[in-house]
């Protein structure tokens, strides 16, 4: 269709092209996605999500495990440094999960020479619910801890790592004490772990990761 517009200099002839109804319908159809195309995209996204989920979960578990291991390492370092610098006996206490506890927890005890009793150095530190800390020693330290001084009444089920001012640790010197932190139930093998291995003669420790 052609039309002459007076406002155009020289009165140029301008031609207007119009689509036929069939072409307009075809163009409208091609403007969007078909059902098959949408289903294909959704299927591809589902496959990608299924492949990425295990990696994300594994990364999250590793992060929780590392955080718990760092907490245990900080508490062990606090015990050792306090024993050496203040010339006192200290103890790292691990309390497992139980009926009353949904999370494993830990704290530090310091022997008060004046009152000849144990006092708590700071509050309780709670680990994530998915974390389990295990001790390799057959002697859980109860007898040694009680022999030094009576423990607080709320200390019943626990494992004790005792640090002396001369750098030694309580227990069999031939067996290096060890804390193994895993993401799972106690006693089950774990592919990922965070272990603290103590030298019984110096109370220094090293960290082991797979």
C-alpha positions as CSV (number, residue, x, y, z in Angstrom):
1,X,0.0,0.0,0.0
2,X,1.3,3.4,-1.0
3,X,0.5,6.9,0.4
4,X,1.7,10.4,-0.3
5,X,2.3,12.5,2.9
6,X,2.1,16.3,2.3
7,X,4.4,17.0,5.2
8,X,7.3,15.2,3.7
9,X,9.6,17.4,1.6
10,X,9.0,16.8,-2.1
11,X,5.9,14.8,-1.4
12,X,7.8,11.5,-1.4
13,X,5.8,8.4,-2.0
14,X,6.1,6.2,1.1
15,X,5.2,2.6,0.8
16,X,3.8,0.7,3.8
17,X,4.2,-3.0,3.8
18,X,1.7,-5.1,5.7
19,X,2.0,-8.7,6.7
20,X,-0.6,-11.2,5.6
21,X,-2.6,-12.8,8.4
22,X,-0.7,-16.1,7.9
23,X,2.6,-14.4,8.4
24,X,1.4,-12.6,11.5
25,X,0.2,-15.8,13.1
26,X,3.5,-17.6,12.3
27,X,5.6,-14.7,13.8
28,X,3.5,-14.7,16.9
29,X,4.1,-18.4,17.3
30,X,7.8,-18.1,16.9
31,X,8.0,-15.2,19.5
32,X,7.6,-17.7,22.5
33,X,8.9,-21.1,23.5
34,X,7.2,-24.3,22.7
35,X,6.2,-26.9,25.3
36,X,8.9,-29.2,24.1
37,X,11.6,-26.5,24.4
38,X,10.4,-25.6,28.0
39,X,10.4,-29.3,29.0
40,X,13.9,-29.7,27.6
41,X,15.2,-26.7,29.6
42,X,13.6,-27.9,32.8
43,X,15.1,-31.4,32.3
44,X,18.6,-30.0,31.8
45,X,18.2,-27.8,34.9
46,X,17.1,-30.8,36.9
47,X,20.1,-32.8,35.8
48,X,22.5,-30.0,36.6
49,X,20.9,-29.5,40.1
50,X,21.1,-33.3,40.8
51,X,24.8,-33.2,39.9
52,X,25.6,-30.1,42.0
53,X,23.7,-31.1,45.2
54,X,26.1,-33.8,46.5
55,X,29.0,-31.5,46.0
56,X,27.2,-28.7,47.9
57,X,26.3,-31.0,50.8
58,X,29.8,-32.4,51.0
59,X,31.2,-28.9,51.1
60,X,28.8,-27.9,53.9
61,X,29.7,-31.0,56.0
62,X,33.4,-30.2,55.6
63,X,32.8,-26.7,56.7
64,X,31.0,-27.8,59.8
65,X,33.7,-30.3,60.6
66,X,36.5,-27.8,60.2
67,X,34.7,-25.4,62.5
68,X,34.3,-28.0,65.2
69,X,37.9,-29.1,64.8
70,X,39.2,-25.5,65.1
71,X,37.1,-25.1,68.3
72,X,38.7,-28.2,69.8
73,X,42.2,-27.0,68.8
74,X,41.6,-23.6,70.3
75,X,40.5,-25.2,73.6
76,X,43.5,-27.5,73.7
77,X,45.8,-24.6,73.0
78,X,44.2,-22.6,75.8
79,X,44.7,-25.5,78.2
80,X,48.3,-25.9,77.3
81,X,49.2,-22.2,77.4
82,X,47.4,-21.7,80.7
83,X,49.1,-24.6,82.3
84,X,52.6,-23.4,81.2
85,X,52.1,-19.7,81.7
86,X,50.3,-19.8,85.1
87,X,52.0,-22.9,86.4
88,X,48.7,-24.7,87.1
89,X,47.0,-27.9,86.1
90,X,44.3,-27.6,83.4
91,X,41.9,-30.0,81.8
92,X,40.0,-30.1,78.5
93,X,36.6,-31.7,79.2
94,X,34.5,-33.3,76.4
95,X,30.9,-34.2,77.3
96,X,29.2,-36.5,74.7
97,X,25.6,-36.1,73.5
98,X,23.1,-37.9,75.6
99,X,19.4,-37.8,76.7
100,X,19.7,-34.3,78.1
101,X,22.2,-33.0,75.5
102,X,21.4,-32.8,71.7
103,X,24.9,-31.4,71.0
104,X,28.3,-32.4,72.2
105,X,30.0,-29.8,74.3
106,X,33.4,-28.9,75.8
107,X,34.9,-26.7,78.4
108,X,38.2,-26.0,80.2
109,X,38.9,-26.6,83.9
110,X,41.7,-24.9,85.9
111,X,43.0,-26.1,89.2
112,X,42.6,-23.3,91.9
113,X,45.6,-23.7,94.2
114,X,44.2,-21.4,96.8
115,X,40.9,-23.2,97.2
116,X,42.3,-26.6,96.1
117,X,39.4,-27.2,93.7
118,X,38.7,-27.2,90.0
119,X,37.1,-24.0,88.5
120,X,35.7,-23.6,85.1
121,X,37.7,-21.4,82.8
122,X,35.0,-19.9,80.6
123,X,31.7,-21.4,79.6
124,X,30.6,-24.4,77.6
125,X,31.3,-24.6,73.9
126,X,28.7,-26.6,71.9
127,X,29.5,-28.3,68.7
128,X,27.1,-28.9,65.8
129,X,24.6,-31.7,66.2
130,X,26.2,-33.6,63.3
131,X,29.7,-33.6,64.9
132,X,31.1,-36.4,67.1
133,X,34.4,-36.1,69.1
134,X,36.0,-39.3,70.2
135,X,38.9,-40.1,72.5
136,X,41.3,-42.9,71.8
137,X,42.4,-43.5,75.4
138,X,41.0,-46.3,77.5
139,X,41.4,-44.2,80.6
140,X,38.9,-41.4,80.4
141,X,40.7,-39.3,83.0
142,X,38.0,-39.5,85.7
143,X,40.2,-41.0,88.3
144,X,43.1,-38.6,87.7
145,X,40.8,-35.6,87.7
146,X,39.1,-36.6,91.0
147,X,42.5,-37.4,92.6
148,X,43.7,-33.9,92.0
149,X,40.5,-32.3,93.4
150,X,36.7,-32.8,93.4
151,X,35.1,-31.9,90.1
152,X,31.9,-29.8,89.9
153,X,28.7,-31.7,90.6
154,X,27.4,-31.4,87.1
155,X,30.4,-33.3,85.7
156,X,29.3,-36.9,85.3
157,X,29.8,-38.4,81.9
158,X,32.9,-36.8,80.3
159,X,36.4,-37.4,78.9
160,X,39.3,-35.4,80.4
161,X,42.6,-34.3,78.8
162,X,44.8,-33.1,81.7
163,X,47.7,-30.8,81.2
164,X,50.5,-30.3,83.8
165,X,52.6,-27.2,84.2
166,X,55.8,-29.0,83.1
167,X,54.3,-29.7,79.7
168,X,53.3,-33.3,80.3
169,X,49.8,-34.8,79.9
170,X,48.2,-37.3,82.2
171,X,47.9,-40.8,81.1
172,X,50.2,-43.4,79.6
173,X,53.2,-41.6,78.1
174,X,53.6,-44.4,75.5
175,X,50.2,-43.6,74.1
176,X,49.7,-40.2,72.5
177,X,46.2,-38.9,73.3
178,X,44.0,-38.2,70.3
179,X,40.7,-36.5,69.6
180,X,39.0,-37.5,66.4
181,X,36.1,-35.3,65.2
182,X,33.8,-36.7,62.5
183,X,30.5,-35.9,60.9
184,X,28.4,-38.9,62.0
185,X,27.8,-41.4,64.8
186,X,30.5,-42.5,67.1
187,X,32.2,-45.7,66.1
188,X,31.3,-45.5,62.4
189,X,34.2,-45.1,59.9
190,X,34.4,-41.7,58.3
191,X,36.1,-40.6,55.1
192,X,36.5,-37.0,56.4
193,X,37.7,-36.2,59.9
194,X,39.6,-33.6,62.0
195,X,42.1,-35.2,64.4
196,X,44.2,-33.7,67.2
197,X,47.2,-35.9,68.1
198,X,48.9,-34.9,71.4
199,X,52.5,-35.6,72.4
200,X,52.2,-36.9,75.9
201,X,55.6,-35.5,77.0
202,X,55.2,-32.0,75.7
203,X,51.3,-31.7,75.4
204,X,51.9,-30.1,72.0
205,X,49.5,-31.4,69.3
206,X,49.4,-31.7,65.5
207,X,46.3,-31.7,63.3
208,X,45.6,-34.5,60.9
209,X,43.2,-34.3,57.9
210,X,42.6,-36.8,55.2
